[in-house]
């Protein structure tokens, strides 16, 4: 006879799970995001609603979430040689990575705006990029570069004619074969070298003409690239020194004769984040390439590509913030502490609402920048605005993401630190977009350069802000302070971060006022422009409708 019947019953119940949320999966990422949906409608992407809703279901599915985790749990590996010693330079990925690549390209994230040019095409694509960033960000690096390569490739007609139809394809072909044997291609880029970093004019890779010099002609490149992301792309836009100066080349992984191009991967980078994406250090040992545009115009030509990748950094970071919001509002709405549900406790409400406000503002910025991309080339004012706004948005949205991720983890608590949670990956991913494609200082210097060399860009930027003048006294006061900053050019480079931050806050305030949602606009003006913003989240002043902000992040089943 059991002498301890009560103890047995108690022991049997020790593993009952109480006061814990269910795992968040199988929800529609688009339909549950009013900020994104409103932004798409506002900025010209209404025609894409059905396709975005369909993709939103995919991005919130258990299958997609699992693929994102698997692609990061199983790092890519490099095989430099085959078993017989032949050079192959092949990176092997987990099947989940290929699953994600297939999904992204099939849903237009690679070439939609170029393959189907219409009003709102860049907005619609940005919305898809934003949603897929919530699933997994690493594989989006080659997808982003493929999309971004098109404006640069268009500068060389004989190259564009043969390459662009394959670059704009919605198919994914991961085979390690010649570009001539594939109907869809991905494009990477290689600019950074050890001695120069962001200062690409110091690059030491050299290009030598095989025969005749000039646009579209054949060259061989010799040098070292310290950071080549996605080395399994079919070709790369590469900067190298030619006789006429820094020039841009399209360097395929296979030569036109079908032989392997000596673009040799030395090692893969061991990164803290963006793990699913292979980033490499590469030697060019007489690598074949075609000159894109004139010699000496390499930086100008490749910067059109960089502008597009920076745009994606903004969309991606905004999407990541939204992913944080889904996780923490879902968690706090199902967990109790100190006698009440977490999302009903005043201090937690302040934190949740403040984080929601940040995500709202970032989303509005990303969608407005998408319209700027759509309007590029249509009129000078649109071009001027997009030129400077891209740097402002890249600086601010990407820089806000890491703090947002950390605060979201703290909101959940200890379980958010565990590696079987999504939050550690989100946290490690958060700084990437700020560091890549031009760090914070580079973006600030880019803004100053635009203000100096293209005064119309600042005029166009301020014209956008002026649309909201008279709607809120706090916003008007911010505009006055911003104008004063521009009149004072003393030590302007030293003060550049402050100036760009104030520009970003002004743009966010203007955009949120223009949405017509008074709760959000009032919260932003009170919490960001009226001297109430603190160094941490959760410092919104009294009178904010916190429930309205939090409710915009709840999952509707």
KAQUI-V261290 format. One line per field, one symbol per residue. phi: phi as a letter, one per 40 degrees, with the letter a starting at -180 (. if undefined). A space follows every 10 residues. Layout:
phi = ???
This chain:
phi = .ccbcccccc ccbcbccbfb ccccafbccc ccbccccccc ccbhbddcdc cccccccccc cdcccccccc cccbccbbbc bccbgccbfb bbbcdccccc cdcccccgcc bdcccbcadg cccccccccd cccccacccc ccccccdccd dccccbdccd dcccdccccc cbbcccbcdc bbbbbbbbab bcbdcbgccc ccdbcbbbcc bcchdgccbb bbibbcabcf ccccabcbca cbdchcbbbc bccbcdcgcc ccbbccaccc ccbfccccbb bbbbbgccab cbgccgbccd ccccccdccc dcdccccccc cccdcdcccc cccbbbafga cdcbcdcccc cccccccccd cccdcccccc cccccdgcac ccccccdccd ccccdccccc cccccccccc cchdcccccc cccdcdcccd cdccccggcd cccccccccc cccbdccccc ccccccdbcg cacccdcccc cccccccbbc fccccccccc cccccccccc cccccgcccc cccccccbbb gccbcbcgbc ccgccccccc ccbcccc
